[in-house]
Amino acid sequence: MNNKKADLAGPGIGNYDELVKILPTDYNSLLDPKETQKAITLLKRFIEDGLCRELNLMRVEVPLIVDSESGFNDYLDRDGSRTPVQFHISNDYDKHPVDAQVVQAATKWKRFSLKQFNMQPGEGVITDMRAVRKDYYLDHDHSSYVDQWDWERVMTAEQRNLEFLTEIVRKIWTVLKVSEKFIQDNFPNLKTSKYPDLPDELTFLHAEEILDMYPDLPRKERETAVLQKYPAVFIYGIGWTLKDGYPHEMRAADYDDWVTETTSPDGRKYHGLNGDILVWNPVTKRRHELSSMGIRVNPETLKKQLELTGQLDMLKMPYHQMIMNNEIPLSIGGGIGQSRTVMYLLKKAHLGEVSVTVWPKILKDMCREKNIFVLE
């Protein structure tokens, strides 16, 4: 059980002695650095256009920093282990200062922006979100620099159900599948029998079902096991405490709705209107998360989730007051990792091959020995 508890605080392998055993030993990039840059540009434009088309989204500008007192920043988990970069703007000789934070994601700001841009049900926004997550462990697919297509769409109260969530997830999967074909058509080297393509369909499973399948395994090991059976899955219900006494993963209490009771097609009672898209990565031979998303909290579920996590004091924040007073729309939204998705579709072994950021020397040396060259 201790392993299960330790596994809740988010992603990362944990130490470099373990990582060196995991990185592939027979790796050769299918694209050289110049081809890779061309492919990244084409792929990012194509995916963003596809998401706008499938989900009826409009691209908008997004903040890199937010006011610390606004409640807009994303705390990712609910155990206090991920804190944002914070700094003081003295401004006018400290007569009108601002305390600001670098965003960890635009999860909450996007929902506010729906009102700002007068979005109606069925309409939404998409952003080219850049963030800093300083408390990540830096491995082959986690970086302190994060880029996402953060999107949010207005919905109605009647759509707050698993059927609607599933419909939206399938639209996103369609974009990813079409994008895979597009980039392989433009760069034929990416089409290889060594690495199979994404499956045509996602498998939808509740976190409780996966726990039933692998009751003794911690969360990441359960995901690894299920992805070897179903190479692309959407896991419902991330955040609710499962029957073993632990949530599948910690999820913040003030954006995704993980408390609402749902019913499976065969009548089983579950919880949660959110989830993650994960795929089996044939290059790294590991679980690979592409997206986290969900139907957002309404006043009732926000209060209940804050009660369950002992965070009712957050209700004083401006963002949370907007939800409680129904001043911002009901919505569904999520983040799709840009570099994470590009890494997968370009069949790369390391995030640093498609994203320029900081890495420790030990990791760069380790990669170089395995013919993996991260960008400087």
Secondary structure, 3 states (H helix, E strand, C coil): CHHHHHHHHCCCCCCHHHHHHHCCCCCCCCCCHHHHHHHHHHHHHHHHHHHHHHHCEEECCCCCEEECCCCCCCCCCCCCCCCCCEEEECHHHHCCCEEEEECCCCHHHHHHHHHHCCCCCCCEEEEEEEEECCCCCCCCCCCCEEEEEEEEEECCHHHCCHHHHHHHHHHHHHHHHHHHHHHHHHCHHHCCCCCCCCCCCCEEEEHHHHHHHCCCCCHHHHHHHHHHHCCEEEEECCCCECCCCCECCCCCCCCECCCCEEECCCCCEEECCEEEEEEEECCCCEEEEEEEEEEECCHHHHHHHHHHCCCHHHHHCHHHHHHHCCCCCCEEEEEEEHHHHHHHHCCCCCHHHCCCCCCCHHHHHHHHHCCCCCCC
